[in-house]
């Protein structure tokens, strides 16, 4: 007997006290402090999944890895399209 999911499921991740937005802001700041181009580094991470794109400064790498990449993309796309 197989269980098939026939409905779209919605779920929210529980990542402690920090939201995806807060984590992105903290990682962005850490990348800037270290002299990196935060946009290029974040895009590299989102595209590849390779955490070496994110500095370990201020625990940025640890923070961003608390989230799945799709959660970060949801936050970014949602923010970009929220006023449509």
Backbone as a chain_set.jsonl record, in Angstrom:
{"seq": "XXXXXXXXXXXXXXXXXXXXXXXXXXXXXXXXXXXXXXXXXXXXXXXXXXXXXXXXXXXXXXXXXXXXXXXXXXXXXXXXXXXX", "coords": {"N": [[0.851, -1.166, 0.0], [0.756, 2.069, -0.996], [1.47, 5.384, 0.011], [0.342, 8.244, -1.314], [1.016, 11.618, -1.835], [-1.3, 13.955, -2.433], [-1.866, 16.555, -2.3], [-0.807, 19.947, -2.318], [1.781, 20.835, -0.2], [2.475, 23.069, 2.46], [5.072, 24.501, 4.29], [6.937, 25.839, 7.005], [10.163, 26.718, 7.922], [11.844, 26.266, 10.994], [14.141, 28.179, 12.393], [15.267, 28.965, 14.76], [15.77, 32.036, 16.436], [16.29, 33.728, 14.341], [15.298, 35.124, 11.267], [15.052, 34.321, 7.75], [15.549, 36.644, 6.337], [16.976, 38.193, 8.216], [19.259, 36.618, 8.531], [20.315, 36.71, 5.932], [20.909, 39.452, 5.827], [22.868, 39.649, 7.842], [24.875, 37.972, 6.836], [25.449, 39.287, 4.454], [26.518, 41.684, 5.5], [28.806, 40.666, 6.795], [30.26, 39.677, 4.608], [30.736, 42.059, 3.234], [32.309, 43.427, 5.147], [34.613, 41.919, 5.028], [35.551, 42.607, 2.581], [34.544, 41.487, 0.27], [32.451, 41.159, -2.689], [29.282, 41.205, -1.887], [26.896, 40.481, -3.276], [27.756, 39.001, -5.547], [29.02, 36.875, -4.209], [26.923, 35.733, -2.728], [25.207, 34.947, -4.811], [26.864, 33.065, -6.07], [26.974, 31.137, -4.023], [24.221, 30.44, -3.826], [23.747, 29.377, -6.371], [25.564, 27.237, -6.577], [25.666, 25.915, -4.129], [27.901, 25.617, -2.676], [29.565, 26.206, 0.244], [31.938, 27.662, 0.474], [31.816, 30.073, -0.769], [30.901, 31.828, 1.068], [32.052, 33.789, 3.68], [33.672, 32.866, 6.767], [33.755, 34.736, 8.675], [32.387, 36.408, 11.46], [30.706, 34.256, 11.877], [29.237, 33.821, 9.553], [29.067, 31.806, 7.569], [28.193, 29.587, 9.022], [25.717, 30.535, 9.868], [24.288, 30.923, 7.431], [24.09, 28.361, 6.516], [22.187, 27.253, 8.102], [19.857, 27.455, 6.859], [17.931, 26.196, 4.121], [18.777, 26.37, 0.671], [16.589, 26.932, -0.996], [14.898, 28.25, 0.752], [16.191, 30.667, 1.147], [16.08, 31.658, -1.457], [13.285, 31.888, -1.723], [12.802, 33.964, 0.112], [14.225, 36.08, -1.106], [12.988, 36.316, -3.672], [10.36, 36.768, -2.866], [10.643, 39.241, -1.52], [11.496, 40.86, -3.628], [9.303, 40.801, -5.357], [7.129, 41.664, -3.864], [5.556, 44.005, -4.075], [3.995, 43.836, -6.31]], "CA": [[0.0, 0.0, 0.0], [1.596, 3.266, -1.078], [0.852, 6.65, 0.402], [0.648, 9.3, -2.265], [0.621, 12.966, -1.424], [-2.048, 14.511, -3.541], [-2.109, 17.959, -2.037], [0.384, 20.772, -2.148], [2.07, 21.019, 1.219], [3.195, 24.273, 2.834], [5.743, 24.378, 5.567], [7.863, 26.901, 7.38], [11.315, 26.227, 8.654], [12.095, 26.875, 12.29], [15.593, 28.359, 12.464], [15.595, 29.699, 15.968], [15.288, 33.403, 16.547], [16.653, 34.508, 13.162], [14.557, 34.874, 10.038], [15.893, 34.249, 6.553], [15.952, 38.021, 6.022], [18.022, 38.597, 9.158], [20.474, 35.875, 8.205], [20.868, 37.297, 4.697], [21.497, 40.75, 6.16], [24.088, 39.414, 8.608], [25.875, 37.408, 5.923], [25.804, 40.392, 3.559], [27.406, 42.58, 6.249], [30.085, 39.982, 7.014], [30.97, 39.649, 3.32], [31.193, 43.43, 2.989], [33.395, 43.719, 6.086], [35.822, 41.223, 4.58], [35.972, 43.16, 1.301], [33.987, 40.738, -0.86], [31.227, 41.665, -3.3], [28.274, 40.32, -1.287], [25.936, 39.969, -4.263], [28.409, 37.933, -6.31], [29.282, 35.738, -3.336], [25.647, 35.085, -2.425], [24.751, 34.271, -6.028], [27.702, 31.879, -6.207], [26.513, 30.153, -3.05], [22.879, 29.977, -4.185], [23.825, 28.584, -7.597], [26.377, 26.027, -6.448], [25.518, 25.253, -2.844], [29.229, 25.495, -2.086], [29.668, 27.204, 1.31], [33.174, 28.457, 0.44], [31.487, 31.417, -1.258], [30.519, 32.632, 2.228], [33.116, 33.909, 4.667], [33.38, 32.379, 8.116], [33.778, 35.934, 9.515], [31.141, 36.613, 12.216], [29.921, 33.016, 11.755], [28.32, 33.958, 8.418], [28.89, 30.508, 6.9], [27.362, 28.766, 9.907], [24.357, 31.091, 9.854], [23.587, 30.712, 6.158], [23.866, 26.933, 6.341], [21.014, 26.878, 8.888], [18.73, 27.543, 5.93], [18.041, 25.555, 2.808], [18.911, 27.398, -0.375], [15.27, 27.334, -1.49], [14.339, 29.216, 1.702], [16.819, 31.946, 0.827], [15.498, 32.112, -2.725], [11.917, 32.326, -1.434], [12.892, 35.271, 0.761], [14.673, 37.058, -2.089], [11.957, 36.508, -4.685], [9.23, 37.394, -2.186], [10.953, 40.639, -1.277], [11.572, 41.537, -4.912], [7.994, 40.858, -6.017], [6.068, 41.928, -2.89], [4.708, 45.159, -4.41], [3.273, 43.631, -7.573]], "C": [[0.9, 1.232, 0.0], [0.802, 4.496, -0.681], [1.281, 7.704, -0.592], [0.175, 10.624, -1.699], [-0.058, 13.601, -2.617], [-2.389, 15.969, -3.347], [-0.787, 18.686, -1.947], [0.572, 21.034, -0.666], [2.823, 22.326, 1.406], [3.859, 24.036, 4.166], [6.676, 25.542, 5.761], [8.978, 26.276, 8.179], [11.427, 26.963, 9.984], [13.605, 26.98, 12.462], [15.979, 29.169, 13.686], [15.011, 31.093, 15.923], [15.535, 34.236, 15.292], [15.809, 34.121, 11.96], [15.543, 34.791, 8.879], [16.409, 35.642, 6.197], [17.097, 38.473, 6.927], [19.346, 37.89, 8.853], [21.117, 36.432, 6.941], [21.535, 38.641, 4.986], [22.809, 40.589, 6.919], [25.212, 38.878, 7.724], [26.362, 38.486, 4.961], [26.807, 41.319, 4.248], [28.78, 41.949, 6.466], [30.913, 39.939, 5.73], [31.528, 41.033, 2.994], [32.381, 43.776, 3.874], [34.71, 43.079, 5.65], [36.281, 41.674, 3.196], [35.482, 42.408, 0.077], [32.807, 41.491, -1.458], [30.098, 40.742, -2.828], [27.291, 39.714, -2.29], [26.547, 38.807, -5.039], [28.628, 36.686, -5.454], [27.987, 34.991, -3.005], [25.088, 34.351, -3.641], [25.564, 32.996, -6.253], [27.263, 30.777, -5.263], [25.156, 29.573, -3.449], [22.89, 29.074, -5.414], [24.508, 27.233, -7.365], [26.102, 25.227, -5.176], [26.835, 25.102, -2.102], [29.422, 26.582, -1.031], [30.957, 28.025, 1.293], [32.944, 29.848, -0.136], [31.182, 32.371, -0.102], [31.648, 32.616, 3.243], [32.697, 33.298, 6.004], [33.402, 33.534, 9.127], [32.402, 36.142, 10.156], [30.168, 35.44, 12.081], [28.921, 33.048, 10.599], [28.048, 32.613, 7.745], [27.989, 29.595, 7.731], [25.916, 29.23, 9.86], [23.617, 30.745, 8.573], [23.284, 29.239, 5.936], [22.737, 26.413, 7.232], [19.769, 26.84, 8.012], [18.995, 26.708, 4.693], [18.127, 26.662, 1.762], [17.553, 27.84, -0.904], [14.616, 28.341, -0.547], [14.911, 30.609, 1.449], [16.248, 32.512, -0.465], [14.063, 32.587, -2.539], [11.912, 33.721, -0.824], [13.253, 36.354, -0.257], [13.603, 37.36, -3.132], [10.739, 37.192, -4.068], [9.446, 38.868, -1.958], [10.924, 41.44, -2.584], [10.186, 41.754, -5.531], [6.849, 41.283, -5.099], [5.121, 43.064, -3.278], [3.951, 44.998, -5.713], [1.813, 43.38, -7.35]], "O": [[1.714, 1.409, 0.906], [-0.38, 4.626, -0.999], [2.467, 8.02, -0.695], [-0.924, 10.732, -1.156], [0.542, 13.761, -3.679], [-3.122, 16.554, -4.146], [0.228, 18.113, -1.551], [-0.368, 21.41, 0.035], [3.703, 22.661, 0.614], [3.272, 23.436, 5.066], [7.147, 26.152, 4.8], [8.748, 25.403, 9.016], [11.132, 28.155, 10.069], [14.275, 25.966, 12.656], [16.915, 29.967, 13.642], [13.901, 31.305, 15.436], [15.028, 35.354, 15.196], [15.626, 32.938, 11.671], [16.714, 35.145, 9.013], [17.564, 35.801, 5.804], [18.069, 39.065, 6.459], [20.414, 38.499, 8.912], [22.335, 36.604, 6.889], [22.604, 38.933, 4.45], [23.763, 41.322, 6.66], [26.365, 39.289, 7.857], [27.558, 38.582, 4.687], [27.821, 41.695, 3.659], [29.802, 42.623, 6.336], [32.127, 40.14, 5.763], [32.662, 41.157, 2.532], [33.358, 44.357, 3.4], [35.785, 43.633, 5.876], [37.289, 41.182, 2.689], [35.949, 42.659, -1.034], [32.23, 42.363, -0.809], [29.974, 39.619, -3.318], [26.903, 38.553, -2.156], [25.928, 37.751, -5.173], [28.441, 35.566, -5.929], [27.96, 33.76, -3.003], [24.554, 33.25, -3.51], [24.999, 31.956, -6.592], [27.187, 29.613, -5.655], [24.963, 28.358, -3.413], [22.124, 28.113, -5.487], [24.073, 26.212, -7.898], [26.284, 24.01, -5.149], [26.877, 24.52, -1.018], [29.443, 27.765, -1.371], [31.059, 29.001, 2.035], [33.805, 30.717, 0.001], [31.203, 33.589, -0.281], [32.141, 31.553, 3.619], [31.51, 33.228, 6.323], [33.102, 33.331, 10.304], [31.377, 36.063, 9.478], [28.953, 35.62, 12.162], [27.884, 32.387, 10.651], [26.906, 32.321, 7.39], [27.122, 28.91, 7.188], [24.997, 28.412, 9.815], [22.461, 30.325, 8.611], [22.325, 28.902, 5.243], [22.365, 25.244, 7.126], [18.752, 26.258, 8.388], [20.139, 26.537, 4.272], [17.604, 27.758, 1.96], [17.38, 29.014, -1.231], [13.856, 29.2, -0.997], [14.194, 31.607, 1.528], [15.967, 33.707, -0.555], [13.663, 33.587, -3.135], [11.102, 34.565, -1.207], [12.648, 37.426, -0.263], [13.342, 38.523, -3.441], [10.154, 38.089, -4.674], [8.538, 39.67, -2.175], [10.397, 42.551, -2.634], [9.939, 42.784, -6.159], [5.694, 41.262, -5.525], [3.973, 43.069, -2.834], [3.32, 45.949, -6.174], [1.066, 43.188, -8.309]]}, "num_chains": 1, "name": "protein.A"}
